Amino acid sequence: MSADRKSLPASVLFACNLNSIRSTMAEAILKKLHGNRIFVDSAGVRPAEEPDPFTAEVLREDGMTPPAGSPKGFDDLEETSFDLIVALTPEARDKAEELTRTSATDVEFWAIDDPLASPTGGNRDRRLAAYRELRNQLRRRIEARFPRAGTATA
């Protein structure tokens, strides 16, 4: 068994600014990859009022279920003890480090761009393409960091 597989955490929190795009995508991807083997949740520093419809669309088209309910903040989490927090924005990293100063929780920072920050304009097809690229980028990072048992490694 590789060192990566031995170090799979039992629980992971993905965090970003609004909990409507990046962290919810990451949550859905890890759940699809590992099912119930890893407890997964997501939160935002300042949660959005509504889920992002483009996020739900690109997850569904790839056979994933978007997280249920409204975007949530750190204070809304039912579970607060995680083995790993993956922060997807600098603000989320700062919040995660603040919350974990006295715990054994590991914090990783993945610099993941906001698809809304790219010059997509109002064109639906361009926006969906940016969201798909984000989904694919997150999937590659998640598959590398949380490999499934039986997956060949180089």
N, C-alpha and C positions, 0 to 999 in steps of 0.2 A: 504494500500500500504506500503511495507517495506521501510526502510530508504535507502536501496541500490537502489531501483527503483526510488525513488525521486531524488537521486544524479546522475542519468545518465547524463553524459555531452552531450552537443549538438554537440561538435566537438572533435575529438581525432587524435593525431599524434603519430604513432609508429615510434621509431627511433632506429637504430642500427649502426654498423660501415659502411657497404657497401650498404645497401638497396637492397640486392639481395636474402636474405634468410629469416631471422627472421622477420624483419619489414614488408616485403611484404606478408609473410604468415599471420601475425597478421592482416594486413589490409584486406586481402581477407576473413579471418574468421569473423571479426567483421561486414564486409559488408554483408556476408551471413546471419549472425545472426540477424542483425537489418535493413538491407536494407538501405533505405534513411532516417530513423529516426535519425541516427547519421552520421554526416559528418566525413569521415575517410580518412586519407592520411598516407604516410610513407616517410621517408627520411633516408639518411645515412650521417655519419660524413665525410667519403671519399667514395663517391659512386663508385661502380664497373662500369666497362665499358659495361658489358652485363648482362642481366637477367640470373639467374641461372636455367638451364634446369631441374634439379631435383626438384626444388621448384615448377615450373610450373606443372611437372608431378604429384607430390603428391597432389597438390591442385585440379587438374582436376579429378584425380581418386576419389576424395571425393566430386565432384560436384561443385567445386568453380572455379571462373574465376581469373587467376593471374592478378595483376595490369598491365595495358597496358603501353607500352613504356619502356624506359631504366631506370635503377636505377637513383635516383635523390638525390641531396644533399639538405641541408637546404636552400641554396641560390636559388634553383630551384623551390621551392614551390610557387604555385600561391596564396594560402591562407597562411597567416602567423599568424593569430590570432586563437589559439586553447584554448578550455577549459581545456584540459588535454593532456600532452605529456607523453607517456609511453616509457621510455628508457629501452632497452633490453640489453645494454652493459654499462660498466662503462664510456667508452668514450662518448657514446650518452647521458648518464646522465649528465656528465660534460658540454657538449655542450648545452643541454636543460636548465640546471640551469643558464648558462651564458646568454642565450637568454631571459630568463624569469625573470631576476632580477627586472625589472621595470614593470612587467605586473601581472595580476591576474591569470595567467596560473598555474595550478597545475602540478607538475612533480612527477611521480611514477617510481620507479626502480624495474624491474623484472629481476633477474639474470637468463638469459636463455643461456644455453650453445650452442656454435656453432657446428652444426653437422659435420663440416669439421675438428674440433679439436679431434673428437673421432677416435679411431684406426680402421677405416673402410678399409684402404688400397685402392687398385684399384678395388675391387670387387663391381660391380654395385648393386647387391642384398643387400649387407651390407650397402652401401651408401643410397640406397632407404629406407631401414629399419630405419636408423638413421634419415632421413628426415621425415619419417612417425611418428616416436616417437616425434620429435620436433613439427610437426603439431598437434598431439594429446595433447601434453603438453600445447601448446599455446591455443588450443580450450578449455581445461579445465579451464585455468586461465581466459580466456576471458568470458566464460559462467558464471563463478563465479563473476567476476567483473562487467559485463554488462548483468545482467539477463534480459530475455524477459518478458514482461508483461504476466501474466497468468501462469508463471512458478512457480511451487510449491517450497517453501523454507523450510528448516528444522528449 
